[in-house]
Every structure is written in C-alpha cells, then in structure tokens.
Amino acid sequence: MPAPGTTSAAAPSSAAPGPASGSPHAPSAARPHRRSILRRALLAISAVAAAEIIGTVGFHAIQGFDWVNSVYFESMLATGQGPPLTLTTDSAKVFASVMAFVSVGSSLSAVLFVLGPLLNRIWRGFVERIEHEVRTVEREIRDDLH
C-alpha cells in the first residue's frame, strides 16, 4: 500500500491534473507564487545594489570622488542619465564605461526578472485570444465554402 499522497507504480493515476492535484492554479499555490515574486525581487535588488556598491567604491578609489559624488555618479550611470561629473583619469573613464554597461544591464535585467512572469501571462493571454479569433475565422470560412 503506497504512503498517503503518493501513487503506486503499478496503478498510474488516471485523474487529470486539476486544482486539487497541485497544479499552478490550485488555491494553495498562491503563497508559493508570492514567495517566488518576493525571492525574485530580492535577487533583483541585490544585483542592482551590488553594481551600485562596486561602482561607488570604484569611483571613490579610482577617481578620488568623495562618497556622495561617487554614489551620485554611479546612480546617474545606472539609470542611463550619463556622467554628471567630469572624469580626469583614463582608468576612471574605462571604469565608467564598464560600469555603465554593468549598471544599466543589471537594472534592466532586474526589472525584467521581476516582471517576467507577469509579462509572460499577459503575452500568453494575448496569443490565446489571437489563436481563438483565427480559429473562429477559419471555421466561418470553412462553413461558407460548404
């Protein structure tokens, strides 16, 4: 006799997955979904914060900016505003170029990483609606020909 909640290998379950069988649409799946969103948000914020910290420390060490100007400079790079202050050394200019790609990339990736599941749902709903309309039009054309 199998343990409760498991199925026997000799007798596969013929029940279709439904809300009670652990599908993503089950009422109990709401909490893991929220945890997944929170986990995604935490990871995204961590990536952006890491890029901000690395950039701030780098501009403080390489260019010699004070801490406030270092944070300000890195924040302007990360948001795509461009460099608000003039860099005087070649190494600072190279570092700023690298950090511009890293910072903007991490910010954009963070937004897409958090919003990805929502955008996927919206996209799938749109595609399903279009496919339904196409099937309806095909059916109408087929009926008109017969």
C-alpha positions as protocol buffer text, in pm:
chain_id: "A"
residue {
  index: 1
  type: MET
  ca { x: 0 y: 0 z: 0 }
}
residue {
  index: 2
  type: PRO
  ca { x: 154 y: 336 z: -101 }
}
residue {
  index: 3
  type: ALA
  ca { x: 202 y: 611 z: 152 }
}
residue {
  index: 4
  type: PRO
  ca { x: -69 y: 878 z: 167 }
}
residue {
  index: 5
  type: GLY
  ca { x: -27 y: 1135 z: -108 }
}
residue {
  index: 6
  type: THR
  ca { x: 173 y: 903 z: -337 }
}
residue {
  index: 7
  type: THR
  ca { x: 66 y: 678 z: -622 }
}
residue {
  index: 8
  type: SER
  ca { x: 155 y: 317 z: -683 }
}
residue {
  index: 9
  type: ALA
  ca { x: 384 y: 241 z: -977 }
}
residue {
  index: 10
  type: ALA
  ca { x: 158 y: -49 z: -1080 }
}
residue {
  index: 11
  type: ALA
  ca { x: -155 y: 164 z: -1091 }
}
residue {
  index: 12
  type: PRO
  ca { x: -87 y: 502 z: -1251 }
}
residue {
  index: 13
  type: SER
  ca { x: -335 y: 772 z: -1169 }
}
residue {
  index: 14
  type: SER
  ca { x: -581 y: 837 z: -1448 }
}
residue {
  index: 15
  type: ALA
  ca { x: -711 y: 1157 z: -1294 }
}
residue {
  index: 16
  type: ALA
  ca { x: -635 y: 1467 z: -1494 }
}
residue {
  index: 17
  type: PRO
  ca { x: -442 y: 1734 z: -1307 }
}
residue {
  index: 18
  type: GLY
  ca { x: -676 y: 1980 z: -1150 }
}
residue {
  index: 19
  type: PRO
  ca { x: -685 y: 2235 z: -875 }
}
residue {
  index: 20
  type: ALA
  ca { x: -666 y: 1964 z: -609 }
}
residue {
  index: 21
  type: SER
  ca { x: -365 y: 1789 z: -762 }
}
residue {
  index: 22
  type: GLY
  ca { x: -105 y: 2060 z: -717 }
}
residue {
  index: 23
  type: SER
  ca { x: -145 y: 2246 z: -1045 }
}
residue {
  index: 24
  type: PRO
  ca { x: -33 y: 2609 z: -1053 }
}
residue {
  index: 25
  type: HIS
  ca { x: -400 y: 2711 z: -1039 }
}
residue {
  index: 26
  type: ALA
  ca { x: -461 y: 2540 z: -706 }
}
residue {
  index: 27
  type: PRO
  ca { x: -565 y: 2774 z: -425 }
}
residue {
  index: 28
  type: SER
  ca { x: -265 y: 2666 z: -218 }
}
residue {
  index: 29
  type: ALA
  ca { x: -29 y: 2772 z: -499 }
}
residue {
  index: 30
  type: ALA
  ca { x: -92 y: 3141 z: -426 }
}
residue {
  index: 31
  type: ARG
  ca { x: 151 y: 3154 z: -135 }
}
residue {
  index: 32
  type: PRO
  ca { x: 445 y: 2992 z: -317 }
}
residue {
  index: 33
  type: HIS
  ca { x: 378 y: 3230 z: -606 }
}
residue {
  index: 34
  type: ARG
  ca { x: 405 y: 3529 z: -373 }
}
residue {
  index: 35
  type: ARG
  ca { x: 723 y: 3386 z: -225 }
}
residue {
  index: 36
  type: SER
  ca { x: 860 y: 3340 z: -575 }
}
residue {
  index: 37
  type: ILE
  ca { x: 789 y: 3704 z: -658 }
}
residue {
  index: 38
  type: LEU
  ca { x: 948 y: 3820 z: -332 }
}
residue {
  index: 39
  type: ARG
  ca { x: 1252 y: 3598 z: -396 }
}
residue {
  index: 40
  type: ARG
  ca { x: 1283 y: 3737 z: -749 }
}
residue {
  index: 41
  type: ALA
  ca { x: 1254 y: 4093 z: -620 }
}
residue {
  index: 42
  type: LEU
  ca { x: 1517 y: 4030 z: -352 }
}
residue {
  index: 43
  type: LEU
  ca { x: 1759 y: 3883 z: -605 }
}
residue {
  index: 44
  type: ALA
  ca { x: 1699 y: 4172 z: -845 }
}
residue {
  index: 45
  type: ILE
  ca { x: 1752 y: 4435 z: -575 }
}
residue {
  index: 46
  type: SER
  ca { x: 2066 y: 4253 z: -464 }
}
residue {
  index: 47
  type: ALA
  ca { x: 2210 y: 4262 z: -818 }
}
residue {
  index: 48
  type: VAL
  ca { x: 2139 y: 4633 z: -857 }
}
residue {
  index: 49
  type: ALA
  ca { x: 2277 y: 4707 z: -510 }
}
residue {
  index: 50
  type: ALA
  ca { x: 2593 y: 4508 z: -586 }
}
residue {
  index: 51
  type: ALA
  ca { x: 2650 y: 4707 z: -905 }
}
residue {
  index: 52
  type: GLU
  ca { x: 2587 y: 5032 z: -717 }
}
residue {
  index: 53
  type: ILE
  ca { x: 2830 y: 4939 z: -438 }
}
residue {
  index: 54
  type: ILE
  ca { x: 3103 y: 4827 z: -678 }
}
residue {
  index: 55
  type: GLY
  ca { x: 3064 y: 5145 z: -883 }
}
residue {
  index: 56
  type: THR
  ca { x: 3059 y: 5372 z: -579 }
}
residue {
  index: 57
  type: VAL
  ca { x: 3370 y: 5215 z: -426 }
}
residue {
  index: 58
  type: GLY
  ca { x: 3541 y: 5212 z: -767 }
}
residue {
  index: 59
  type: PHE
  ca { x: 3480 y: 5581 z: -836 }
}
residue {
  index: 60
  type: HIS
  ca { x: 3589 y: 5669 z: -484 }
}
residue {
  index: 61
  type: ALA
  ca { x: 3911 y: 5470 z: -523 }
}
residue {
  index: 62
  type: ILE
  ca { x: 3994 y: 5535 z: -890 }
}
residue {
  index: 63
  type: GLN
  ca { x: 3876 y: 5892 z: -949 }
}
residue {
  index: 64
  type: GLY
  ca { x: 3904 y: 6014 z: -591 }
}
residue {
  index: 65
  type: PHE
  ca { x: 3543 y: 6136 z: -566 }
}
residue {
  index: 66
  type: ASP
  ca { x: 3405 y: 6179 z: -217 }
}
residue {
  index: 67
  type: TRP
  ca { x: 3141 y: 5921 z: -119 }
}
residue {
  index: 68
  type: VAL
  ca { x: 2841 y: 6137 z: -206 }
}
residue {
  index: 69
  type: ASN
  ca { x: 2973 y: 6221 z: -553 }
}
residue {
  index: 70
  type: SER
  ca { x: 3066 y: 5855 z: -606 }
}
residue {
  index: 71
  type: VAL
  ca { x: 2710 y: 5743 z: -525 }
}
residue {
  index: 72
  type: TYR
  ca { x: 2569 y: 6024 z: -738 }
}
residue {
  index: 73
  type: PHE
  ca { x: 2794 y: 5943 z: -1035 }
}
residue {
  index: 74
  type: GLU
  ca { x: 2716 y: 5569 z: -1023 }
}
residue {
  index: 75
  type: SER
  ca { x: 2343 y: 5635 z: -984 }
}
residue {
  index: 76
  type: MET
  ca { x: 2342 y: 5857 z: -1291 }
}
residue {
  index: 77
  type: LEU
  ca { x: 2523 y: 5588 z: -1490 }
}
residue {
  index: 78
  type: ALA
  ca { x: 2290 y: 5312 z: -1366 }
}
residue {
  index: 79
  type: THR
  ca { x: 1977 y: 5500 z: -1468 }
}
residue {
  index: 80
  type: GLY
  ca { x: 2113 y: 5593 z: -1809 }
}
residue {
  index: 81
  type: GLN
  ca { x: 2137 y: 5965 z: -1732 }
}
residue {
  index: 82
  type: GLY
  ca { x: 2503 y: 5976 z: -1825 }
}
residue {
  index: 83
  type: PRO
  ca { x: 2802 y: 6102 z: -1632 }
}
residue {
  index: 84
  type: PRO
  ca { x: 2717 y: 6419 z: -1435 }
}
residue {
  index: 85
  type: LEU
  ca { x: 3077 y: 6494 z: -1340 }
}
residue {
  index: 86
  type: THR
  ca { x: 3395 y: 6512 z: -1548 }
}
residue {
  index: 87
  type: LEU
  ca { x: 3638 y: 6224 z: -1515 }
}
residue {
  index: 88
  type: THR
  ca { x: 4005 y: 6322 z: -1525 }
}
residue {
  index: 89
  type: THR
  ca { x: 4192 y: 5991 z: -1547 }
}
residue {
  index: 90
  type: ASP
  ca { x: 4190 y: 5733 z: -1824 }
}
residue {
  index: 91
  type: SER
  ca { x: 4141 y: 5450 z: -1576 }
}
residue {
  index: 92
  type: ALA
  ca { x: 3831 y: 5624 z: -1435 }
}
residue {
  index: 93
  type: LYS
  ca { x: 3693 y: 5667 z: -1787 }
}
residue {
  index: 94
  type: VAL
  ca { x: 3745 y: 5298 z: -1866 }
}
residue {
  index: 95
  type: PHE
  ca { x: 3590 y: 5200 z: -1532 }
}
residue {
  index: 96
  type: ALA
  ca { x: 3293 y: 5429 z: -1603 }
}
residue {
  index: 97
  type: SER
  ca { x: 3243 y: 5269 z: -1944 }
}
residue {
  index: 98
  type: VAL
  ca { x: 3240 y: 4920 z: -1795 }
}
residue {
  index: 99
  type: MET
  ca { x: 3015 y: 5024 z: -1508 }
}
residue {
  index: 100
  type: ALA
  ca { x: 2772 y: 5192 z: -1748 }
}
residue {
  index: 101
  type: PHE
  ca { x: 2712 y: 4859 z: -1922 }
}
residue {
  index: 102
  type: VAL
  ca { x: 2704 y: 4662 z: -1597 }
}
residue {
  index: 103
  type: SER
  ca { x: 2477 y: 4907 z: -1416 }
}
residue {
  index: 104
  type: VAL
  ca { x: 2226 y: 4963 z: -1694 }
}
residue {
  index: 105
  type: GLY
  ca { x: 2230 y: 4591 z: -1772 }
}
residue {
  index: 106
  type: SER
  ca { x: 2167 y: 4493 z: -1410 }
}
residue {
  index: 107
  type: SER
  ca { x: 1888 y: 4750 z: -1373 }
}
residue {
  index: 108
  type: LEU
  ca { x: 1711 y: 4639 z: -1691 }
}
residue {
  index: 109
  type: SER
  ca { x: 1762 y: 4273 z: -1609 }
}
residue {
  index: 110
  type: ALA
  ca { x: 1626 y: 4327 z: -1258 }
}
residue {
  index: 111
  type: VAL
  ca { x: 1305 y: 4481 z: -1389 }
}
residue {
  index: 112
  type: LEU
  ca { x: 1256 y: 4207 z: -1646 }
}
residue {
  index: 113
  type: PHE
  ca { x: 1345 y: 3934 z: -1394 }
}
residue {
  index: 114
  type: VAL
  ca { x: 1078 y: 4055 z: -1153 }
}
residue {
  index: 115
  type: LEU
  ca { x: 814 y: 4135 z: -1414 }
}
residue {
  index: 116
  type: GLY
  ca { x: 891 y: 3835 z: -1637 }
}
residue {
  index: 117
  type: PRO
  ca { x: 618 y: 3606 z: -1502 }
}
residue {
  index: 118
  type: LEU
  ca { x: 358 y: 3883 z: -1531 }
}
residue {
  index: 119
  type: LEU
  ca { x: 468 y: 3972 z: -1884 }
}
residue {
  index: 120
  type: ASN
  ca { x: 454 y: 3602 z: -1973 }
}
residue {
  index: 121
  type: ARG
  ca { x: 94 y: 3576 z: -1852 }
}
residue {
  index: 122
  type: ILE
  ca { x: -6 y: 3887 z: -2046 }
}
residue {
  index: 123
  type: TRP
  ca { x: 166 y: 3759 z: -2360 }
}
residue {
  index: 124
  type: ARG
  ca { x: 13 y: 3412 z: -2334 }
}
residue {
  index: 125
  type: GLY
  ca { x: -335 y: 3562 z: -2286 }
}
residue {
  index: 126
  type: PHE
  ca { x: -284 y: 3778 z: -2593 }
}
residue {
  index: 127
  type: VAL
  ca { x: -163 y: 3484 z: -2804 }
}
residue {
  index: 128
  type: GLU
  ca { x: -451 y: 3263 z: -2687 }
}
residue {
  index: 129
  type: ARG
  ca { x: -702 y: 3535 z: -2777 }
}
residue {
  index: 130
  type: ILE
  ca { x: -550 y: 3576 z: -3124 }
}
residue {
  index: 131
  type: GLU
  ca { x: -544 y: 3199 z: -3180 }
}
residue {
  index: 132
  type: HIS
  ca { x: -909 y: 3178 z: -3079 }
}
residue {
  index: 133
  type: GLU
  ca { x: -1001 y: 3453 z: -3326 }
}
residue {
  index: 134
  type: VAL
  ca { x: -804 y: 3280 z: -3602 }
}
residue {
  index: 135
  type: ARG
  ca { x: -984 y: 2950 z: -3536 }
}
residue {
  index: 136
  type: THR
  ca { x: -1319 y: 3131 z: -3539 }
}
residue {
  index: 137
  type: VAL
  ca { x: -1244 y: 3298 z: -3873 }
}
residue {
  index: 138
  type: GLU
  ca { x: -1118 y: 2969 z: -4020 }
}
residue {
  index: 139
  type: ARG
  ca { x: -1437 y: 2796 z: -3906 }
}
residue {
  index: 140
  type: GLU
  ca { x: -1652 y: 3070 z: -4061 }
}
residue {
  index: 141
  type: ILE
  ca { x: -1464 y: 3045 z: -4391 }
}
residue {
  index: 142
  type: ARG
  ca { x: -1492 y: 2667 z: -4392 }
}
residue {
  index: 143
  type: ASP
  ca { x: -1868 y: 2690 z: -4320 }
}
residue {
  index: 144
  type: ASP
  ca { x: -1914 y: 2945 z: -4601 }
}
residue {
  index: 145
  type: LEU
  ca { x: -1739 y: 2717 z: -4851 }
}
residue {
  index: 146
  type: HIS
  ca { x: -1964 y: 2420 z: -4767 }
}
